[in-house]
Amino acid sequence: MKQEGQIRIPSGCAIAAVISREGKKMTGESIIQSMKPMHDRSNGLGGGFAGYGIYPEYKDLYALHMFFDDRETRKDCEAFLKERFEIVRSEHIPTRKIPEITDEPIIWRYFAAPLASAVASMQVDEKEFVARAVMKINTYMKGAYVFSSGKNMGTFKAVGFPEDVGVFYKLDEYEGYSWTAHGRYPTNTPGWWGGAHPFALLDYSVVHNGEISSYDANRRFIEMFGYKCTLQTDTEVITYIMDYLLRVQGLTLKEAASVIAAPFWSTIANKNDHKAKETNIFLRTMFPSLLITGPFSIVLGFEGGLMALNDRLKLRSMVVGEKDDKVFVASEEAAIRVMEPEAENIWAPAGGEPVVIKVKEGAY
C-alpha cells in the first residue's frame, strides 16, 4: 500500500502566515519552523516566503528581486532599468549554500526609485509605472524575471522544500512585522524557480493552496488591462486580480473578497441587509470574470496587513489563531502551534469569509 508522500495529494500545498498588530519585528525563523509539520503537503518543487518591514533603511525605494538566467541577461536588464529608475543599490541577494537547493539562477536585487521624468512621460502614477516595468521585463526579456517589486518588503522563493528555502535565503537574519510562507505541491504546472509562491506585484503578495478551474477566464479578463501571466502557474493571476481590484479599481479588501469568492446568487437573494445585497449584486455584475472557482485558500500580504480567504465552499483547510498582539494563519493548526504553542481562539473561517488583520496605524 502506498503511503502519503508516494502518491499525488490533491489537497497538497501548505500556507502559513504571522503578523504583529503592534508592528513588532520578528525574524523569519518562526515562519520557517511552521512549515516543518506540513512537510508532506509539499514535494520539493517549490517553497517561498514574503516578509514585510524587512528593508527599513530603504523603505522609500522599490525592492526589485530578480532571477536571471545568465550575466548577459542581467546586463541587458540593468540597462533597461537605468532608463527608468535611479538604482541606489544593486547586489546579490545573500544566500547560504546548502545541498538541498541546487541549480539556482543568478538571484539579484535592486533598490530603486522611478525617474520622475520617465513617470511623467508615461502620464501614469508611480505604482502603475513600476507595474508596467515589471510586466515588460517578465513578458519580453527572456531569462529575466521580477519576482518581487514592493517597498519595504520582499519575496524569497526557490525549487525546494520551504524549510530549506528559508535557510537558503538566511531569513533568520531578516526582521519583519509580517511573514507569509508556502510549500508547493504542483499538480498542473511545472515546478521551477519563478513558479514557486509567493507571487507578488508591488506590495501585494499571494500564497495559495488549491487549483483554479476558472484560470483561463480570469486570465483573459485581466490581460485586457495590461497584466501578462508569464510564470506558468495559475496562482499568478490571483495577484494581478487583487492588484486590479484594490489599486486600480479602489475596492476595499472585503469588496475584493466578494468578487473572487462571490456569494451564490441564492445567498445574495436571501440577504436581509438591503445595502449588502445591492453591493453584492453590483460586484457580481461588474466583475463576473474575476470570480475564482475551484478549491482555494489564500493569504494576501500587503503593506500593513494580511487577508486570509477560502473559496466559498471551503474546499481547502485554513485555520486562524491569536496570541497577544499576533495573529497566525495556516493550513493546519500544528503549524500555528509551532509558531506559538499557547495560541488561543483557534477557528476555521467560513467559506468566502475574509479575515483581515491590520497593523496599528503608524506602528510600522
C-alpha positions, 0 to 999 in steps of 0.5 A, spaced: 500 500 500 502 506 498 503 511 503 502 519 503 508 522 500 508 516 494 502 518 491 499 525 488 495 529 494 490 533 491 489 537 497 497 538 497 500 545 498 501 548 505 500 556 507 502 559 513 502 566 515 504 571 522 503 578 523 504 583 529 498 588 530 503 592 534 508 592 528 513 588 532 519 585 528 520 578 528 525 574 524 523 569 519 525 563 523 518 562 526 515 562 519 520 557 517 519 552 523 511 552 521 512 549 515 516 543 518 509 539 520 506 540 513 512 537 510 508 532 506 503 537 503 509 539 499 514 535 494 520 539 493 518 543 487 517 549 490 517 553 497 517 561 498 516 566 503 514 574 503 516 578 509 514 585 510 518 591 514 524 587 512 528 593 508 527 599 513 533 603 511 530 603 504 523 603 505 522 609 500 525 605 494 522 599 490 525 592 492 526 589 485 528 581 486 530 578 480 532 571 477 536 571 471 538 566 467 545 568 465 550 575 466 548 577 459 541 577 461 542 581 467 546 586 463 541 587 458 536 588 464 540 593 468 540 597 462 533 597 461 532 599 468 537 605 468 532 608 463 527 608 468 529 608 475 535 611 479 538 604 482 541 606 489 543 599 490 544 593 486 547 586 489 546 579 490 541 577 494 545 573 500 544 566 500 547 560 504 549 554 500 546 548 502 545 541 498 538 541 498 537 547 493 541 546 487 541 549 480 539 556 482 539 562 477 543 568 478 538 571 484 539 579 484 536 585 487 535 592 486 533 598 490 530 603 486 526 609 485 522 611 478 525 617 474 520 622 475 521 624 468 520 617 465 513 617 470 511 623 467 512 621 460 508 615 461 502 620 464 501 614 469 502 614 477 508 611 480 505 604 482 502 603 475 509 605 472 513 600 476 507 595 474 508 596 467 516 595 468 515 589 471 510 586 466 515 588 460 521 585 463 517 578 465 513 578 458 519 580 453 526 579 456 527 572 456 531 569 462 529 575 466 524 575 471 521 580 477 519 576 482 518 581 487 517 589 486 514 592 493 517 597 498 519 595 504 518 588 503 520 582 499 519 575 496 524 569 497 522 563 493 526 557 490 525 549 487 525 546 494 522 544 500 520 551 504 524 549 510 530 549 506 528 555 502 528 559 508 535 557 510 537 558 503 535 565 503 538 566 511 531 569 513 533 568 520 537 574 519 531 578 516 526 582 521 519 583 519 512 585 522 509 580 517 511 573 514 507 569 509 510 562 507 508 556 502 510 549 500 508 547 493 505 541 491 504 542 483 499 538 480 498 542 473 504 546 472 511 545 472 515 546 478 521 551 477 524 557 480 519 563 478 513 558 479 514 557 486 509 562 491 509 567 493 507 571 487 507 578 488 506 585 484 508 591 488 506 590 495 501 585 494 503 578 495 499 571 494 500 564 497 495 559 495 493 552 496 488 549 491 487 549 483 483 554 479 478 551 474 476 558 472 484 560 470 483 561 463 477 566 464 480 570 469 486 570 465 483 573 459 479 578 463 485 581 466 490 581 460 485 586 457 488 591 462 495 590 461 497 584 466 501 578 462 501 571 466 508 569 464 510 564 470 506 558 468 502 557 474 495 559 475 496 562 482 499 568 478 493 571 476 490 571 483 495 577 484 494 581 478 486 580 480 487 583 487 492 588 484 486 590 479 481 590 484 484 594 490 489 599 486 486 600 480 479 599 481 479 602 489 475 596 492 476 595 499 479 588 501 472 585 503 469 588 496 475 584 493 473 578 497 466 578 494 468 578 487 473 572 487 469 568 492 462 571 490 456 569 494 451 564 490 446 568 487 441 564 492 445 567 498 445 574 495 437 573 494 436 571 501 440 577 504 436 581 509 441 587 509 438 591 503 445 595 502 449 588 502 445 585 497 445 591 492 453 591 493 453 584 492 449 584 486 453 590 483 460 586 484 457 580 481 455 584 475 461 588 474 466 583 475 463 576 473 470 574 470 474 575 476 470 570 480 475 564 482 472 557 482 475 551 484 478 549 491 482 555 494 485 558 500 489 564 500 493 569 504 494 576 501 500 580 504 500 587 503 503 593 506 500 593 513 496 587 513 494 580 511 487 577 508 486 570 509 480 567 504 477 560 502 473 559 496 466 559 498 465 552 499 471 551 503 474 546 499 481 547 502 483 547 510 485 554 513 485 555 520 486 562 524 489 563 531 491 569 536 496 570 541 497 577 544 498 582 539 499 576 533 495 573 529 497 566 525 494 563 519 495 556 516 493 550 513 493 546 519 493 548 526 500 544 528 503 549 524 500 555 528 502 551 534 509 551 532 509 558 531 506 559 538 504 553 542 499 557 547 495 560 541 488 561 543 481 562 539 483 557 534 477 557 528 476 555 521 473 561 517 467 560 513 467 559 506 468 566 502 469 569 509 475 574 509 479 575 515 483 581 515 488 583 520 491 590 520 497 593 523 496 599 528 496 605 524 503 608 524 506 602 528 510 600 522 
